Structures are given as structure tokens and as C-alpha cells.
Amino acid sequence: MSATTPWERGRLDARRGKPRLLFGQMYEDWDIETEVLPAAGRVFCIASAGTTSIALAARGLAVTAVDINPAQVDYVRDRLRGGAPRAGTADRFFAAGRRFLPLMGLRRSVIRRFLELTDPPAQVRYWRAHLDTARFKAALALAINPLALRAIYSSTFVRVLPKRFDRVIRARLERCWARHPNRTNPYAWRFFLGMDPPDYTAPTLPSPASGGGKEMSLPTSGGVDLVCADAAAYLESCPTASFLGFSLSNILDGTEPAYGDRLMAAVRHSAHDGAVVVLRSFMEPPPGESTEWAARDRSMLWGRLTVEKVH
């Protein structure tokens, strides 16, 4: 069965062309995965920019990192060999947005003072007084409304965004400020300044790792095996009880329901009983669903973050 996921194109726009690097950085807090996934054994991970895969492997887990976009797989392979991070399409989108922050009334010096704070209640007060201004609200509403985004990005991705996405994003940002110290939050620093906090150390493997495709045997501990494939198709090809955990990023954003059903069936097929599945989404949660895990993710942007066991 062929894949039915928009990530196969390796592009966020609707134009034709070869797949591009989409993500040079990941706005997913891998601390969630290190908390809920097992401390040892084999786990499955969407490769994306490689950050979560590297963090899990650095803990001693055997990681199979899969991505349908060959540009992402090549990039992660380079990072595993010691290559420096590079900007992808999504990173350039954030960088372009940062260039407009002064026009929104958010000067770099003001943002820097905000990011140096360590007390969540003080952060919320500062945010409301100096950053979440009427000028910023109006500019954000104009910049990320669906009509503006559809001029740049494929409707496949835009349609998953909640209504009044500007208000939703501002609420998610304030939720983060109210819970996590800014000073040690790398995602806040990258989002607003395009840099890591002072003294931040990214997770690394103790020695260069390699990966290249299905022909390679899976690592037994502390390594990353890279595979360029559709996630559902790859998991369908694996033996039963292959993985103790799954980090699925936001792979289902922009997909059809049939692909989601297929992927989760493949997860159940390849999972140990009790394996943990972590899944994110930009979409808002349905009524009654807890937002606790989404609030615990320091990267601020997610509406849904589910942590569930396979039975």
C-alpha cells in the first residue's frame, strides 16, 4: 500500500520539486520522551531534525529513526557524524518572523530581558506588560491568518491550524511562561532570538553514529539506525513486539483519517505490550481531553500531546 501522507513531498508549499530539508531544529521537548519512554531497549522515532533521536540514544536507548523525506534523513546522518545544524524551510519561516518583531514593538533587548527571567509569575506579568501588546496582537493576527499562510504554504498543512490561530498561539505562549523558567528554556530562546540559552548543552552521542537504511541491523543500545521510509509501511514490515516506545512527532497533522488508522494499527503490530506512544499535534484537543502533557512541553506550540500505552 502506498503512503498517504503529505510529508512524503518534503515541502511545505504546494509547488512541485525535489524534497527539501524542512526542519533543522525541532520544536518538540524531548524531555517528555525521556520521562515517559523506557530507560533501556528499542524505540521508534520520527527522524525529523534528529534531536529527539539523539537525546534518546544518548540515554542508552536503541533508536530506529524513520523519515519519508530523504533530505531529512541525509541531514540527520550528517548530524550524527558531527555536522553542524542547518536551517530548513520551517526554520527560515521562524527567522523571517523574528525580523518583524521590532516592527511589532518587540525589541531584541526587551525580549532578552524577558528570557533571562526565572520566576513564572514574574514572566507572565512581564509578558502582559511589555510583549503581548495591542500592536503585537494585531500584527500576529495579520501574519498568521489562514489566507496569508495559504499564499505560502500548502492547504494540507494550513487546514490543521485552529481557528483564530493567533489567539491560540498567544494562549499557548502564556501557558508556557506561567509554568517553565525562561532562562533554561531552549525553545523559548530559539523561537524569539534564534539562539540557545547561555550555558545550554545539547545532547550528543559519545561517539559518531551511522545509519543508512533497512539493510543495517538495528542497534541494541545507545545508537541510531536511520531509515528512509514511510512510518506506517516500515512498522508494518517489522516483526511483532519490536519496540518498547514510539515518538511520533506530529506525523498525523495534515494526513487523512485513513492514514492515521493505518499508522496506529502498524504501531500496535510492532509494539511490545505496554509500549508507550507519544504523539503531538498543532490542533486543539477535543472537549474534555487533558492538556497537561501539552503544557509540560516547553516548546510552547502544541495543542495536543498524548502519552498512551499500547495494549
C-alpha positions in Angstrom: 0.0 0.0 0.0 1.4 3.4 -0.9 1.8 6.1 1.7 -0.9 8.8 2.0 0.9 11.4 4.0 1.9 14.9 2.8 5.3 14.7 4.5 6.4 12.5 1.5 6.7 15.6 -0.6 9.3 17.1 1.7 7.9 20.5 1.1 5.5 22.8 3.0 4.4 24.7 -0.1 2.2 23.4 -3.0 4.9 23.7 -5.6 6.5 20.7 -7.3 10.1 19.9 -6.9 12.6 17.7 -5.1 12.1 17.2 -1.4 13.8 19.9 0.8 15.1 20.0 4.3 12.1 21.1 6.3 13.4 21.0 9.9 16.9 21.9 11.0 15.7 22.3 14.6 12.9 20.6 16.4 10.3 22.4 18.5 9.5 19.3 20.5 10.6 19.0 24.1 12.5 15.7 24.2 12.3 15.8 28.0 8.8 14.4 27.6 10.1 11.4 25.7 13.0 10.8 28.2 10.4 10.9 31.0 7.8 8.5 29.6 9.8 6.1 27.4 11.7 3.2 28.9 15.2 3.7 30.2 16.5 0.8 28.0 15.5 -1.1 24.9 14.5 -0.3 21.4 12.3 2.6 20.4 10.9 4.1 17.2 11.2 7.8 16.4 10.3 10.1 13.6 13.7 11.4 12.5 12.8 15.0 11.6 15.9 17.0 12.6 17.3 14.2 14.7 17.2 16.0 18.1 14.9 13.6 19.8 16.6 10.5 18.3 20.0 11.7 19.5 18.7 12.6 23.0 17.1 9.1 23.4 20.2 7.4 22.1 22.4 9.4 24.5 20.4 7.8 27.3 21.4 4.4 26.1 18.2 3.5 24.1 18.4 1.8 20.7 16.7 4.2 18.3 15.2 3.5 14.9 14.7 6.9 13.3 12.5 6.9 10.3 11.6 9.7 7.9 9.9 9.6 4.5 11.8 12.8 3.4 15.3 11.8 2.1 16.5 15.3 2.7 15.8 14.9 6.4 17.5 11.5 6.6 20.6 12.9 4.9 20.6 15.8 7.3 20.3 13.6 10.4 23.0 11.3 9.1 25.3 14.4 8.8 24.4 15.5 12.3 25.2 12.0 13.7 28.6 12.3 12.1 29.3 15.6 13.8 27.8 18.0 11.2 26.5 21.4 12.4 22.8 22.2 12.4 21.5 23.9 9.3 18.3 25.8 8.7 15.4 24.2 6.9 12.2 25.7 5.5 10.4 25.9 8.9 13.5 27.4 10.5 13.6 30.1 7.8 9.9 30.8 8.4 10.7 31.5 12.1 13.7 33.5 11.2 11.6 35.7 8.9 9.1 36.2 11.7 11.8 37.3 14.1 12.9 40.0 11.7 9.5 41.6 12.0 9.4 41.5 15.8 10.8 45.1 16.2 8.0 46.3 13.9 5.6 44.6 16.2 7.1 46.6 19.1 9.2 43.7 20.4 12.8 45.0 20.6 15.5 42.4 21.0 16.7 44.0 24.2 13.2 43.7 25.7 12.9 40.1 24.6 16.4 39.3 26.1 15.4 40.7 29.5 12.2 38.6 29.4 14.1 35.4 28.5 16.5 36.0 31.4 13.7 35.6 33.9 13.4 32.5 36.0 10.1 33.1 38.0 7.0 32.1 36.1 4.6 34.6 37.8 7.1 37.4 37.0 7.3 36.1 33.4 3.5 36.4 33.0 3.5 39.9 34.3 6.3 41.0 32.0 4.7 39.3 29.0 1.4 41.1 29.5 3.0 44.4 30.3 5.8 44.6 27.6 5.3 41.9 24.9 1.7 40.9 24.5 0.7 44.4 23.5 -2.1 45.6 21.2 0.4 46.2 18.5 1.8 42.7 18.8 -1.7 41.1 18.8 -2.7 43.0 15.6 0.5 42.1 13.8 0.3 38.5 14.7 -3.3 38.2 13.6 -2.3 39.6 10.2 0.8 37.5 9.8 -0.6 34.0 10.6 -4.2 34.2 9.4 -5.1 31.3 7.1 -5.4 33.5 4.0 -1.9 34.8 4.4 -0.5 31.4 5.2 -2.2 29.7 2.2 -0.3 32.1 -0.1 3.0 30.5 1.1 2.1 27.0 2.3 0.1 24.0 1.1 -3.5 24.0 2.3 -2.8 20.4 3.5 -0.8 21.9 6.4 -2.8 25.1 6.9 -6.1 23.4 7.3 -5.0 21.7 10.6 -4.5 25.0 12.3 -7.2 26.0 14.8 -9.5 29.0 14.1 -8.1 32.3 15.3 -4.7 30.7 15.4 -3.1 33.9 16.6 -5.2 33.9 19.8 -4.5 30.2 20.3 -0.7 30.7 19.9 -0.7 33.6 22.3 -2.6 31.5 24.9 -0.1 28.6 24.4 2.8 31.0 24.9 1.4 32.4 28.1 0.7 28.9 29.3 4.4 28.2 28.9 5.6 31.4 30.7 3.3 30.5 33.6 4.9 27.1 34.1 8.5 27.0 32.9 11.5 29.3 33.7 12.5 31.2 30.6 16.2 31.2 31.5 16.6 27.5 30.9 14.1 27.0 28.1 15.9 26.5 24.9 12.8 26.5 22.8 11.8 30.0 24.0 15.2 31.3 23.2 15.2 29.8 19.7 11.7 30.9 19.0 12.3 34.6 19.9 16.1 35.1 19.4 17.2 32.2 17.2 19.8 31.0 19.6 20.2 28.7 22.6 20.3 30.0 26.2 23.7 30.7 27.7 25.4 27.6 29.0 23.0 25.3 27.2 24.4 21.9 26.1 22.6 19.9 23.5 22.5 16.1 23.9 25.2 14.3 21.9 26.2 10.7 21.4 29.5 9.6 22.9 30.9 8.7 19.5 29.9 9.3 15.9 27.0 7.1 14.9 26.0 5.9 11.5 22.9 4.8 9.7 21.8 4.2 6.2 18.9 2.1 5.5 16.9 -1.0 6.0 19.8 -3.3 5.3 21.5 -2.3 8.5 20.9 -4.3 11.7 19.1 -2.3 14.4 21.3 -1.2 17.3 20.9 -3.0 20.6 21.7 0.0 22.8 22.8 3.6 22.6 22.7 4.1 18.8 20.6 5.5 16.0 19.6 3.5 12.9 18.4 5.7 10.1 15.7 4.6 7.7 14.2 6.5 4.8 10.7 5.1 4.6 7.1 5.8 5.3 6.5 5.3 9.0 3.4 3.1 8.6 4.9 1.0 5.9 8.1 0.5 7.9 6.3 -0.5 11.1 4.1 -3.0 9.1 7.3 -4.7 7.9 8.7 -5.1 11.4 8.3 -8.2 13.5 5.8 -8.1 16.3 7.0 -6.8 19.6 9.9 -4.8 18.0 9.6 -1.6 20.0 9.1 -0.5 23.6 8.2 3.0 22.7 7.2 5.4 19.9 7.9 9.1 19.4 5.7 10.1 16.5 6.2 13.9 16.4 3.1 15.4 14.7 3.1 13.0 11.8 -0.7 12.9 11.6 -1.1 16.7 11.1 -2.3 17.1 7.5 -3.0 13.4 6.9 -6.3 11.8 6.0 -8.0 9.7 8.8 -7.3 6.5 6.9 -3.6 7.1 7.2 -3.9 7.7 10.9 -5.8 4.4 11.3 -3.2 2.6 9.3 -0.3 4.1 11.3 -1.8 3.2 14.7 -2.5 -0.3 13.5 1.1 -0.6 12.5 2.2 0.7 15.9 0.1 -1.9 17.6 1.5 -4.6 15.3 5.1 -3.7 16.1 4.8 -2.8 19.8 5.5 -4.7 22.9 2.5 -4.9 25.2 2.5 -1.8 27.3 4.8 0.2 24.9 4.4 4.0 25.3 3.3 6.2 22.3 4.0 10.0 22.3 2.1 12.0 19.6 1.8 15.7 19.1 -0.5 18.0 17.1 -1.0 21.7 16.3 -4.7 21.1 16.5 -6.7 21.9 19.6 -7.7 18.9 21.8 -11.3 17.7 21.7 -13.6 18.8 24.6 -12.7 17.0 27.8 -9.2 15.9 26.7 -6.5 16.8 29.2 -3.9 19.4 28.1 -1.5 18.5 30.9 1.2 16.9 28.6 1.0 19.8 26.1 1.5 22.2 28.9 4.6 20.3 30.1 6.2 20.6 26.7 8.5 23.6 26.9 8.4 24.2 23.2 5.1 26.0 23.6 3.5 25.4 20.3 1.4 22.2 20.6 -2.3 22.0 21.2 -2.4 18.2 21.7 0.2 16.0 23.2 -0.9 12.5 24.1 1.0 9.8 26.0 -0.7 6.4 25.8 0.2 2.8 26.3 -0.4 0.1 23.7 -2.5 -2.8 24.8 
